[in-house]
Amino acid sequence: MTNNLVSFHIFAQQKHNMPMKLLFLTVGMMLVAVLLLGVKALFVKGGKFPSGHVKDVPGLKEKNIGCAAHNDHE
């Protein structure tokens, strides 16, 4: 009988630590993602994050697609 109680107690402790493990896993994955996305900006001298603005995308320039907010001001 005591053997069953001991094994149940160990199992209960493992369930209790699960949210903390999930938190550490999530934070770790986010750090890896940020590092991988910022390799050029962080490790290349003079590197910077690429512009996400519509006016800086060559494919959209070829199709004459511009920024809606900029076009509204004109």
N, C-alpha and C positions, 0 to 999 in steps of 0.2 A: 504493500500500500504506500509506504513512504517513497519507494522508487518512482511510482507514478506521479506523486506530488512534486518530486524534484524535477522530473522531466517536464511536467506542466509549467513549473515555475521558470525554467530555462526558456521554454517556448514563449511564455508571456513576456519575458524580458526582450527577446528578439523582436517581437511585434512592436514593443514600445520604442525601440530604436529606429524603426523603419522610416518615420518621417524625417529624422535627422539625416539618415543616409540618403534619402531622396533629395533633401535640401543641398547636401554637399555635392551630390552627383549633378544636380541642376546648375549650381553655381560653377562647378568645374567645366561643364559643357559650355556655359555662356562665356567663360573666360577663354576657352579654346577657340570658340567662334569669333570673338572679338579680335583675338590675336591673329587668326588666319585672315580675317577680312582686312586687317590693318597692317599686313606684312610690308607692303610697299611704303605706307606712310610712316611706319615705325622704324624700319630697318634700312631704308634706302636714303642716302644723304640727299636732302632737298625733295624727298618724296612727299606727296600729299594725297589725300583722299580724292578719288575722281569726282567730278561735278555730276550731280544728279539732275541738274536743271535742263529743261527742254531745249534751250537755245544752244547747249553745248553738245548735243547728241547729233553726230553727222548724218545718221539715217533719217532723222526727222527734218534736218535742214534740207536734204535732197527732196523731200516730199512737201516742202514749204509748210511744215507744221510748226507753229510757234506757241508761246505761252499764252494761255487764255487770260490770265491776269494782266499781262503786258498789253495784249490786244484790246482789252476793255478800256484802258487808259487813253488810247489813241482816238 
